[in-house]
Amino acid sequence: MSLIKNKGPFCFPPLRFATVEEGLYRSAYPTLRNLRYLRRLRLRTILAMVPKDPTADLSEFCKAEGIQLLHQPGRQENGRTSRPLSVSFIASIISIIIDPGQLPCLLFCLDGIQFTGVVIMCLRKLQHWHINAIFS
């Protein structure tokens, strides 16, 4: 694929990449250097919680790989949330990541902490995790 320029043996996960559970991953915004790694995950869905439309590179990669790219705009100003996340926003994200037809799925926001962390914390709460485990 022409987008993936690094032909060497190395692939690099996105910043703050982690496996949440089987078939569900989280990270910061993937870059060109991360696409080889993402290809290995055989993703079905990538869920972008970012203020602006995903980059052309990411969109082209998803199209070429047959990955559904969903954009749920996260509201941010100067790196900070301009208002609290709404229940409907969280519910829409959770409904996607618990759908087996969407897995494997990568969920990301700009930095991989703010929106992504809150969504995963809400998922853990729905899974009846203890509050201390949710925060850690």
N, C-alpha and C positions, 0 to 999 in steps of 0.2 A: 504494500500500500504506500502511496506516495507521501502521505502525511507523516508516516513513521520513518524518520530519517536515520535513527540509530539502528544500524544493521548488526551491531556487535552482540555478544552473548548476554549483555546486561539489560535488565528492565528495572525500572524504578517505580515504586508505588507512589501515589500522590502523598503530599504532606498530610500528616495526621491520619493516615490510612489505618483502619482496624476492621476486623471481623466482628460484627455485632452478634451474629449467630449464623448458622449454616444458611448460605444464600443471601445474606444481608450484610452489606459493607457500608462504611462511612469514611469520609475524608474531607479535605479542603478541596478547592477548585482544581481539577486535574489540568495539567499542561501537556504540551506536545511530548515531552520526555516521558510521560506516564502512560501513553496510549498502548505501548507494547505490553505493559503490565496489565492494563485493563482488558486487553484482548484475551489474555490467559484466563481471566475470570469467567469468560463466556457469559457475559451479562445479557439479560433480557431487557432490563430497564435501567436507565440512569435518571435520577430525580434531582434536578438542579433547583435549589432554593436560593436564588440569587436575584438581585434587583433588576438587572438587565438580561436580555436574551443571551443564551449561551453563545460562546464564540463560534465562528464559522468552522474552525478546526475541529472542535468537539462535535458540532452538528454533522460535519462531513464524515467524521469517524463513525458516529452512530449509524448514519445512513449506510455506509459501506459495510458495517458489521451486522446490520439488521437489528440494532438496538433501539428500543423505543426511548426517545429523549423527552422527558416531561419537564416543563418549566413551571414552578410554583414561585412567583416573585416574592422574595423576602424583602421587607421594607427596611432599608438601611440608609442612614445619612452619616457621612464622615466616619464610617466604621462602627456606628452605634445604631441600635434599633430606634427608629423614630417613635414607635409606640409599641405597647406590649403585643406579643403574639396572640392572635385571637383563637378561641376554641374551634371555630370553623376551619381556620388554617391548619391547626394541629390535626383535627379530625380528618381533613382531606389527605394529609400526608400519611397518617396512620393507616387509613383505608387502603392506600396503595401498597405500603410496605408489608401489610399482613395478607395480601392477596397472593396465594401461591402461583397464580398465573403471571405475576409480575417478577417473580424470582428466577434467577439471582438478580439482585438490585443493588446499585450503588446510590447512596444518598449523600449529597454534599451541599455545603454553603460556601461562602467566600473563604472563610478561615478554618472551617471544619470544627468550630467550637460552638458558636452562639446558637444558630438555628438547629444545626445538626444535633448538638448536645441536648437541647430542650426536647426535640422530637424523640430521641432515644430514651431520655428520662421518662417521658410520657408512656412510651412503649413498655418500659420496665415496670412502671406503675400498673399498667393494665395486665401485666404478667404476674402481678402480686409479689414483686420483689420487695424486700425490706428497704425502708427509706435510706438507711446507711449505705446499703449496697448500690442503690440508685445513684446517690451522690458521688460515690467513689468510681 
